[in-house]
Amino acid sequence: MKDIISKFKITDGKKFSLKDHDTSFSGDYKKEDADELLADMIKHLSTLQEALYADSRYAVLIIFQAMDAAGKDGAIAHTLSGLNPEGCEVFSFKEPSHEELLHDFLWRSVKALPEFGRIGVHNRSHYENLLITKVHPELLLKEKLPGVKSVKDIDKKFWKHRYESICAFEKHLTENGTTIIKFFLNVSKDEQKERFLERIEDPDKNWKFSASDVHEREFWDEYMQAYEKAIKETSTEECPWYVLPADKKWFTRVAISTIILETLKGLKLDYPVLPKEEKDKLEEVKTKLLKE
């Protein structure tokens, strides 16, 4: 399964291009084997989560970015289903609130960072400020930034600073104990169309559909350019992107579980070892209990 990691891991964005990534790829994996594979990995993830909590030296931040209907919600629900809710928290970021707009663009993500020993999941993230705002720069005017009075003020220098801010933010986190896993679920435009139609035709899925989703679909090419640029500028050895094919949900989930599992294994987590005096106290308590 480690071939999944090497195939989709982007550590240097200089040569990255979305056109080189097949959205329907599944390799030699078979759909009929997916449930068994996922069940096995979920079981291992649960054990490693317990070790992460006990070790308490690291936090894990998992970021999901994708176009609408790429399968983020389902992927989160399926791949993290075996985790203890006490050690895992999911944040879904929507349009910035009035309070959030009164702070810098990273503030709301900082507030939602996981504590050491815990796993945090960001469904959308600080990257929205390099994606939707790149396609709709007028949204940046709501931030009331110094020197930005109109869309004309949002130039290449502005975006360069945003990429640098995110890289510095993630570098700071990784150097201080937070392991970041960044997923881009790469769905095709045709597959998105099919999933939109499915949501419209199935009454139980109508709630998932919004007319605004189709409106944003009109900017597909612009979003692809924004994603490609963001991945190019923010992929590093310490904090890589994983660009995963998302046309086949079952394979996407296998890939996500594999990457999270191998990342946690790489932390080489240990259960705390009690000092001698504490162990002696445990023996005393044990002896006392056995005498009851």
N, C-alpha and C positions, 0 to 999 in steps of 0.2 A: 504493500500500500504506500510505501514511501515514495514511489514513483509519482503519486498524486502531488506530493509536496514539491518536488523538483520541477514538475511540468507547469504548475500554476503559480509558483512563487516568483515575485518580481522584487529583486533587491537593488537593481540599477535601472532606472527608467529611461536612460539615454536612448536605448534601441527599442523601447516598448512601443507596440502598435496594436490597437484593438483588432485590426483586420487579421492579425496572425493567430487569433484565438477563436476556435470553433465553438459556437454556443451550444451545439448539440453533441459534443464529444462525450463518450462514455468508455472508450478504450475496450479492454477485454472484460469489463464488469458486466454482469447480467442483472436485469431487473428482478428476476425471481430470487436472486441471492441477497438482494439489498436488505430485506427485513432482518434476516439472520445476522448479517454483517453489522447493521445498526444496533441491534439488541446486544451483541457482544461488546461493541465499543461503548455503548451507553453504560453498561455494567462496569467497564474499566474506568470510564470517566467519573463515575460515582466514587470509586475507591480513591482515585487521584484527587478528587475534590476534597474528600475527608482529610487527606494528607496535606493538601494546600492549606486548609483551615487550621490544622494542628500545627503545621510548620510556621505559619504566620509571618514569613519573611517576604512573600511576594503577593501582589495583586495581579489579576488577569483582566484585561479590558478587551472585549470582543466587539468589533465594529462591523456593522452590516450596512452596505450601501448598494443601491440598485435602482433601476427604473421601476415604475409601478407594475405590479403583477409579476415581478421576477421571482417571488416566493420567499421573501424575507421572513414574514410572520410564521409560515409553515415550517421553514427551516429551523427557526429558533425553537418552536414548539417541539419538533421531532428530535432534533439533535441534543437538546438540553433537557429532555423529559426526565432523565434519571437523576438529575441533580437535586440536592437538598435545598429547598427554597430559602432556608435560613442563611445559606452561604452564597446566594446568587440573586442578583436584582437586574431587571430589564427596564430600560428607559426608552420610550419612543418619542423622538423629538419632532414636534410639529412646527408650525409657523411661530417665530419668536413672540413672546408675550411683551406687554408694555414694560414690565420689570426687567426682562432680559435685554430689551433694547436700550435700557439705561446703563448697561455695562458693556465691556468689550465682548467681541464675538465668541471668545473662548469661555466666558464666565459660566454659562449654563452647563457646558461639558465638565468643567472643573467641579462644579457642585455635585455632579452625578458620578464622580470617579469612585471606583470600588476601594474599600479598605483593604489593608494587607490581610491575606487569608481568604479573600472573597473574590468571586467572579462577577464582573459587571458587563452587561450587554447593552450596547447602544444601537438601537434600531434607527438608522440615520444618525448623524453625528455632527461634529464640528466641520466635517467636509461639505455639509450643505452650503457653507459659506464660500465654497469654491465651485459649486455646481449650479444650484438654482439661481444664485446671484450672478453667476457668469452668463447664464442664459437670459436672466431678467435683471440687469444691473440697476434698474430703477429701485429695486428693493433695498439696495444699500443706502439710499437716501434716508431711509427710516432710522438708520444708525446715527445720523447727525454727526458724521465724522469730521474732524478738523480738515479743512482744505478740500472737502468734497461737497460742493454746493449744487452740482448738476452731474448728469451722467458723463458729460464731457471730461470731468475731472478724474474719472476712473480709467486710468491709463495702464500701460504695461508695468510701470514702476509700482503702482498700487498692487497689482496682482502678484508681482515678485515678492513684495513685502508680506502678503498673505501666505504664500507658500512657505516663505522663510519662518514666519511666526508658527505655523503648524509643525514644521520640521523641528524647530527649537523646543516647542511644547512637548512633542513626542520624545525627543532626545532626553529632555529633563525627566520625564516619567520613567523611561526605560532605565536610566542611570540611577534611579531612586527606587527600584523594586517593582515597577509595574510593567508586566509583559503585555504588549499590544498585538492583537491579531486582527488584521484588516481584511475583510472579505468584500469583493465586488462581485455580485451575482450577475453574470453577463448573459442576459436574455436577448433573443432576437426580436426584431420588430414584428415579424410574422407570428411568433409564439405569443407575444404580448397581445396581439389582436385576437387570437384564439381564446386566450384567458379572459379578455374583456367580454367577448361574446358569451362565454360560458357563465360569467357573473350576471350578465343581463338575462340570459335564458333560464337560469336556475333561481327561483324565488328565495331559496335559502342563502344565496350568495349575493343577492341584490344590495345588501348593506355594504358589501365590499367595494361597490362601484360608485364612482363619482364622475359627473360630466366633465369636471375639471381635469380628470385623468386623460380624457381624449384630447382636451385642449392642449395639454402638455405634450402629448404624442406628436403634435404638429411641429414641435421643436426637437424631434428625435436626433437629427444630425448635429444640432448645436449641443445637445446633452452628451452625445458620444464624444464630441471634441473636448467638452469640459471634463469628462471622466478621463479621457486619454491624457490630457494635460496634467490633471491632478495626480494621476498615478505616476506619470513621468517625473514630476517634480517632488514627490513625497515618498518614493520607494527607496529604502535604505537597507543595508545589511541588518541593522538592529531592529528596524521596524518595516518589514516588507509588506507588500500587498499580495493577496492571493486572488487572482482573477479566475473565477470558477464558471464553467459552462452551466447555464441555468435553464436550458430548454427541457431537460429531463430532471424533474424534481428529485427523483429517487437517487440519481447519481450526485446531484448537488449536495444532498444530505450526507451521503457516504463520504464525499470529499471534505465537507465541513467537519464531520466527526473525526475523520482521520487526522486532519491538521490540528484540531484542538487537542486530541489525545497525544499526538507526538510532541506538541509544544509543552504540554504539562509534564510529559515524561522527561523532556529535556531540562526541566528545572531541577531535577534530582532532589525531590522533596524528601524530607526526613521527619519522622515523628520525634517530638522533643524527648530527650533522655533526662530523667530525673537525677538530681544530685544524690549522693550516698545517703545524706541525712533524711531526704524525703522518702527514699526507698525503705530505709529503716523504719520510718513512721508507718509506711504501708504494711510492713510485716507485723508491726505491733497491732495495728488495727485488724489485720487478718486473723491474728492469733486470738484477739478479743472476741471477734465475731464467731469464730469456730467454737469458742468455749460457751457461747450462749445456749 
